[in-house]
Amino acid sequence: MTLEHLYLKYAIGILILIPSFILLGFAQSKTILWIGLTLFSIASSIVINVINSFASKYGLESEKGTILGIFRSLQALARATGPLIASFAYWSIGEQTTYIFGAIFLLCPCFILYDVQQRFKHMRLTPTITVSEVKDD
């Protein structure tokens, strides 16, 4: 799978997460709650798999185990601290405000993804000089 496909899947997943957060924050009926939870579960399954694919693309073959191990450890840390922070916010500032802030914070990965895509395109468009070309000069 190419990086462009991964970027697209990641963007779709994040963009589905944003309305799911809003629906969950403002759900007044079981139907809206279930719609929000369904969107959330679909988007989460997309995003987590794509992020793991991104992580596997970095580093040399001999470094892959270390990179993925650190990455998975950071995911576990986020899963441990995220609910603590979110529950503190939920009880301190309210459910709707917490979910709205969560939806707004999900825009950050979209901006980062856009920046990474632009840098990737620039790298592909920038001509590279090979060692043999340098030796010829």
GROMACS elastic network, one bead per residue, 0.5 to 0.9 nm:
[ bonds ]
;  ai    aj funct       b0    kb
    1     4     6  0.83258   500
    1     5     6  0.64971   500
    1     6     6  0.71647   500
    2     5     6  0.53789   500
    2     6     6  0.65118   500
    2     7     6  0.88094   500
    3     7     6  0.60803   500
    3     8     6  0.85730   500
    3    54     6  0.79437   500
    3    57     6  0.89795   500
    4     7     6  0.50551   500
    4     8     6  0.62225   500
    4     9     6  0.86786   500
    4   117     6  0.80899   500
    5     8     6  0.50990   500
    5     9     6  0.61733   500
    5    10     6  0.85122   500
    6     9     6  0.51658   500
    6    10     6  0.60166   500
    6    11     6  0.85059   500
    6    50     6  0.60758   500
    6    51     6  0.84765   500
    6    53     6  0.77601   500
    6    54     6  0.74770   500
    7    10     6  0.51239   500
    7    11     6  0.60797   500
    7    12     6  0.85859   500
    7    50     6  0.82213   500
    7   113     6  0.71245   500
    7   114     6  0.87174   500
    7   117     6  0.76271   500
    8    11     6  0.51393   500
    8    12     6  0.61620   500
    8    13     6  0.85891   500
    9    12     6  0.51122   500
    9    13     6  0.61243   500
    9    14     6  0.86501   500
    9    46     6  0.69541   500
    9    47     6  0.74911   500
    9    50     6  0.70465   500
   10    13     6  0.50912   500
   10    14     6  0.61845   500
   10    15     6  0.85082   500
   10    43     6  0.88928   500
   10    46     6  0.69504   500
   10    47     6  0.54520   500
   10    48     6  0.87299   500
   10    49     6  0.89763   500
   10    50     6  0.60877   500
   10    51     6  0.75730   500
   10   110     6  0.86696   500
   10   113     6  0.84019   500
   11    14     6  0.51864   500
   11    15     6  0.59955   500
   11    16     6  0.85345   500
   11    47     6  0.83770   500
   11   109     6  0.85123   500
   11   110     6  0.64740   500
   11   113     6  0.76066   500
   12    15     6  0.50883   500
   12    16     6  0.61564   500
   12    17     6  0.86377   500
   12    43     6  0.77848   500
   12    46     6  0.83313   500
   12    47     6  0.84992   500
   13    16     6  0.51794   500
   13    17     6  0.62623   500
   13    42     6  0.77679   500
   13    44     6  0.68926   500
   13    45     6  0.81992   500
   13    46     6  0.56150   500
   13    47     6  0.53773   500
   14    18     6  0.65333   500
   14    43     6  0.66963   500
   14    44     6  0.82571   500
   14    46     6  0.87372   500
   14    47     6  0.69089   500
   14   106     6  0.67982   500
   14   107     6  0.79565   500
   14   109     6  0.77107   500
   14   110     6  0.71490   500
   15    18     6  0.55054   500
   15    19     6  0.73735   500
   15    43     6  0.82005   500
   15   106     6  0.82765   500
   15   107     6  0.83157   500
   15   110     6  0.81249   500
   16    19     6  0.59658   500
   16    20     6  0.64464   500
   16    21     6  0.89727   500
   16    39     6  0.64740   500
   16    40     6  0.72770   500
   16    42     6  0.81737   500
   16    43     6  0.57078   500
   16    44     6  0.89414   500
   17    20     6  0.50187   500
   17    21     6  0.62142   500
   17    22     6  0.87872   500
   17    36     6  0.89264   500
   17    39     6  0.68347   500
   17    40     6  0.55940   500
   17    41     6  0.86961   500
   17    42     6  0.85881   500
   17    43     6  0.56503   500
   17    44     6  0.73760   500
   17   103     6  0.74870   500
   17   106     6  0.76715   500
   18    21     6  0.53371   500
   18    22     6  0.65526   500
   18    23     6  0.88340   500
   18    40     6  0.86620   500
   18   100     6  0.88018   500
   18   102     6  0.79549   500
   18   104     6  0.76126   500
   18   106     6  0.65068   500
   18   107     6  0.79362   500
   19    23     6  0.60396   500
   19    24     6  0.84742   500
   19    36     6  0.76417   500
   19    39     6  0.80650   500
   19    40     6  0.86457   500
   19   103     6  0.73772   500
   20    23     6  0.50783   500
   20    24     6  0.60839   500
   20    25     6  0.85531   500
   20    35     6  0.77447   500
   20    37     6  0.68523   500
   20    38     6  0.80796   500
   20    39     6  0.55098   500
   20    40     6  0.53684   500
   20    43     6  0.86825   500
   20   103     6  0.83529   500
   21    24     6  0.51117   500
   21    25     6  0.61163   500
   21    26     6  0.86962   500
   21    36     6  0.69516   500
   21    37     6  0.87003   500
   21    39     6  0.89578   500
   21    40     6  0.74152   500
   21    99     6  0.54852   500
   21   100     6  0.70175   500
   21   102     6  0.68772   500
   21   103     6  0.57113   500
   22    25     6  0.51315   500
   22    26     6  0.62652   500
   22    27     6  0.83533   500
   22    36     6  0.79174   500
   22    96     6  0.79003   500
   22    99     6  0.61236   500
   22   100     6  0.60983   500
   22   102     6  0.86407   500
   22   103     6  0.66898   500
   23    26     6  0.53391   500
   23    27     6  0.56113   500
   23    32     6  0.65568   500
   23    33     6  0.68484   500
   23    35     6  0.76353   500
   23    36     6  0.51247   500
   23    37     6  0.85073   500
   23    99     6  0.87086   500
   24    27     6  0.52773   500
   24    28     6  0.89601   500
   24    32     6  0.74788   500
   24    33     6  0.57099   500
   24    34     6  0.85581   500
   24    35     6  0.84589   500
   24    36     6  0.52873   500
   24    37     6  0.71238   500
   24    40     6  0.89490   500
   24    95     6  0.89119   500
   24    96     6  0.83063   500
   24    99     6  0.72174   500
   25    28     6  0.89653   500
   25    33     6  0.87596   500
   25    36     6  0.89188   500
   25    95     6  0.58993   500
   25    97     6  0.76769   500
   25    98     6  0.76038   500
   25    99     6  0.51067   500
   25   100     6  0.70996   500
   26    32     6  0.84050   500
   26    33     6  0.85061   500
   26    95     6  0.82453   500
   26    96     6  0.61067   500
   26    99     6  0.84943   500
   27    30     6  0.74477   500
   27    31     6  0.82157   500
   27    32     6  0.52924   500
   27    33     6  0.52596   500
   27    34     6  0.89467   500
   27    36     6  0.80386   500
   28    31     6  0.85243   500
   28    32     6  0.69370   500
   28    33     6  0.74884   500
   29    32     6  0.55045   500
   29    33     6  0.63012   500
   29    34     6  0.87069   500
   30    34     6  0.60289   500
   30    35     6  0.85452   500
   31    34     6  0.51627   500
   31    35     6  0.61973   500
   31    36     6  0.86261   500
   32    35     6  0.50440   500
   32    36     6  0.61240   500
   32    37     6  0.85413   500
   33    36     6  0.51335   500
   33    37     6  0.61167   500
   33    38     6  0.85375   500
   34    38     6  0.59365   500
   34    39     6  0.85106   500
   35    38     6  0.51093   500
   35    39     6  0.62048   500
   35    40     6  0.84841   500
   36    39     6  0.52359   500
   36    40     6  0.60273   500
   36    41     6  0.86340   500
   37    41     6  0.60657   500
   37    42     6  0.85656   500
   38    41     6  0.52369   500
   38    42     6  0.62205   500
   38    43     6  0.85649   500
   39    42     6  0.52340   500
   39    43     6  0.60533   500
   39    44     6  0.84265   500
   40    43     6  0.52396   500
   40    44     6  0.59335   500
   40    45     6  0.85467   500
   41    44     6  0.50983   500
   41    45     6  0.61432   500
   41    46     6  0.86734   500
   42    45     6  0.53553   500
   42    46     6  0.64510   500
   42    47     6  0.88103   500
   43    46     6  0.51464   500
   43    47     6  0.60840   500
   43    48     6  0.85494   500
   44    47     6  0.51414   500
   44    48     6  0.59421   500
   44    49     6  0.84507   500
   45    48     6  0.55479   500
   45    49     6  0.63352   500
   45    50     6  0.86483   500
   46    49     6  0.55740   500
   46    50     6  0.62087   500
   46    51     6  0.86563   500
   47    50     6  0.51703   500
   47    51     6  0.60065   500
   47    52     6  0.85711   500
   48    51     6  0.51911   500
   48    52     6  0.62564   500
   48    53     6  0.86752   500
   49    52     6  0.51705   500
   49    53     6  0.62629   500
   49    54     6  0.87377   500
   50    54     6  0.61799   500
   50    55     6  0.86585   500
   51    55     6  0.62547   500
   51    56     6  0.87015   500
   52    55     6  0.51019   500
   52    56     6  0.63059   500
   52    57     6  0.89352   500
   52    68     6  0.80935   500
   52    71     6  0.83346   500
   52    72     6  0.85407   500
   53    56     6  0.51546   500
   53    57     6  0.66252   500
   54    57     6  0.53729   500
   54    58     6  0.72653   500
   55    58     6  0.57576   500
   55    59     6  0.87976   500
   55    64     6  0.87136   500
   55    67     6  0.74114   500
   55    68     6  0.65344   500
   55    71     6  0.72568   500
   56    59     6  0.79763   500
   56    64     6  0.66941   500
   56    65     6  0.89869   500
   56    67     6  0.78189   500
   56    68     6  0.66346   500
   57    60     6  0.88668   500
   57    64     6  0.84106   500
   58    61     6  0.88700   500
   58    63     6  0.86400   500
   58    64     6  0.73609   500
   58    67     6  0.76998   500
   59    62     6  0.79783   500
   59    63     6  0.57764   500
   59    64     6  0.61199   500
   59    67     6  0.73106   500
   60    63     6  0.51653   500
   60    64     6  0.63647   500
   61    64     6  0.53680   500
   61    65     6  0.82521   500
   62    65     6  0.73187   500
   62    66     6  0.84191   500
   63    66     6  0.54161   500
   63    67     6  0.61247   500
   63    68     6  0.86044   500
   64    67     6  0.51090   500
   64    68     6  0.59657   500
   64    69     6  0.82854   500
   65    68     6  0.52890   500
   65    69     6  0.58773   500
   65    70     6  0.85269   500
   66    69     6  0.50324   500
   66    70     6  0.61278   500
   66    71     6  0.84421   500
   67    70     6  0.53071   500
   67    71     6  0.60816   500
   67    72     6  0.86202   500
   68    72     6  0.59805   500
   68    73     6  0.84231   500
   69    72     6  0.52060   500
   69    73     6  0.61304   500
   69    74     6  0.86504   500
   70    73     6  0.50198   500
   70    74     6  0.62240   500
   70    75     6  0.86600   500
   71    74     6  0.51484   500
   71    75     6  0.63084   500
   71    76     6  0.87700   500
   72    76     6  0.62510   500
   72    77     6  0.86312   500
   73    76     6  0.50679   500
   73    77     6  0.62249   500
   73    78     6  0.86305   500
   74    78     6  0.61351   500
   74    79     6  0.85739   500
   75    78     6  0.50483   500
   75    79     6  0.61730   500
   75    80     6  0.86439   500
   76    79     6  0.50039   500
   76    80     6  0.62137   500
   76    81     6  0.87044   500
   77    80     6  0.50777   500
   77    81     6  0.61318   500
   77    82     6  0.81705   500
   78    81     6  0.52333   500
   78    82     6  0.53893   500
   78    83     6  0.84998   500
   79    82     6  0.54452   500
   79    83     6  0.68860   500
   80    83     6  0.65208   500
   80    84     6  0.72532   500
   81    84     6  0.52156   500
   81    85     6  0.62676   500
   81    86     6  0.85829   500
   82    85     6  0.52770   500
   82    86     6  0.59972   500
   82    87     6  0.84353   500
   83    87     6  0.57936   500
   83    88     6  0.83376   500
   84    87     6  0.52876   500
   84    88     6  0.61730   500
   84    89     6  0.86653   500
   85    88     6  0.51675   500
   85    89     6  0.62541   500
   85    90     6  0.85503   500
   86    89     6  0.50694   500
   86    90     6  0.59300   500
   86    91     6  0.86668   500
   86    98     6  0.72904   500
   86   102     6  0.88324   500
   87    91     6  0.62007   500
   87    92     6  0.83638   500
   87    98     6  0.89328   500
   88    91     6  0.54676   500
   88    92     6  0.59787   500
   88    93     6  0.84348   500
   89    93     6  0.56092   500
   89    94     6  0.69709   500
   89    95     6  0.80587   500
   89    97     6  0.85311   500
   89    98     6  0.60331   500
   90    93     6  0.58549   500
   90    95     6  0.50266   500
   90    96     6  0.82415   500
   90    97     6  0.78858   500
   90    98     6  0.56154   500
   90    99     6  0.83282   500
   91    94     6  0.56130   500
   91    95     6  0.73638   500
   91    98     6  0.89945   500
   92    95     6  0.88882   500
   93    96     6  0.83743   500
   93    97     6  0.63160   500
   93    98     6  0.67246   500
   94    97     6  0.56276   500
   94    98     6  0.61551   500
   94    99     6  0.87761   500
   95    98     6  0.51852   500
   95    99     6  0.62570   500
   95   100     6  0.86035   500
   96    99     6  0.52926   500
   96   100     6  0.60936   500
   96   101     6  0.85965   500
   97   100     6  0.50414   500
   97   101     6  0.60843   500
   97   102     6  0.84639   500
   98   101     6  0.52186   500
   98   102     6  0.61449   500
   98   103     6  0.86966   500
   99   103     6  0.61284   500
   99   104     6  0.85659   500
  100   103     6  0.50643   500
  100   104     6  0.61933   500
  100   105     6  0.85727   500
  101   105     6  0.60079   500
  101   106     6  0.85360   500
  102   105     6  0.50852   500
  102   106     6  0.62597   500
  103   106     6  0.51250   500
  103   107     6  0.70225   500
  104   107     6  0.54541   500
  104   108     6  0.76629   500
  105   108     6  0.55740   500
  105   109     6  0.79562   500
  106   109     6  0.59470   500
  106   110     6  0.71328   500
  107   110     6  0.51072   500
  107   111     6  0.64431   500
  107   112     6  0.87648   500
  108   111     6  0.52038   500
  108   112     6  0.61998   500
  108   113     6  0.85203   500
  109   113     6  0.58670   500
  109   114     6  0.84517   500
  110   113     6  0.50427   500
  110   114     6  0.61798   500
  110   115     6  0.86638   500
  111   114     6  0.50860   500
  111   115     6  0.62474   500
  111   116     6  0.86591   500
  112   115     6  0.50656   500
  112   116     6  0.61479   500
  112   117     6  0.85666   500
  113   116     6  0.50811   500
  113   117     6  0.60986   500
  113   118     6  0.86167   500
  114   117     6  0.50981   500
  114   118     6  0.62497   500
  114   119     6  0.87056   500
  115   118     6  0.51533   500
  115   119     6  0.62529   500
  115   120     6  0.85766   500
  116   119     6  0.51085   500
  116   120     6  0.60404   500
  116   121     6  0.85862   500
  117   120     6  0.50001   500
  117   121     6  0.61370   500
  117   122     6  0.85262   500
  118   121     6  0.51281   500
  118   122     6  0.61143   500
  118   123     6  0.85866   500
  119   123     6  0.60938   500
  119   124     6  0.86341   500
  120   123     6  0.50797   500
  120   124     6  0.63005   500
  120   125     6  0.86905   500
  121   124     6  0.51218   500
  121   125     6  0.61978   500
  121   126     6  0.85993   500
  122   125     6  0.50675   500
  122   126     6  0.59987   500
  123   126     6  0.51996   500
  123   127     6  0.81525   500
  123   128     6  0.89184   500
  124   127     6  0.76146   500
  124   128     6  0.89130   500
  129   132     6  0.82905   500
  129   133     6  0.63501   500
  129   134     6  0.71240   500
  130   133     6  0.53143   500
  130   134     6  0.66219   500
  130   135     6  0.89145   500
  131   134     6  0.51869   500
  131   135     6  0.63177   500
  131   136     6  0.87577   500
  132   135     6  0.50559   500
  132   136     6  0.62070   500
  132   137     6  0.89094   500
  133   136     6  0.51576   500
  133   137     6  0.66627   500
  134   137     6  0.54472   500
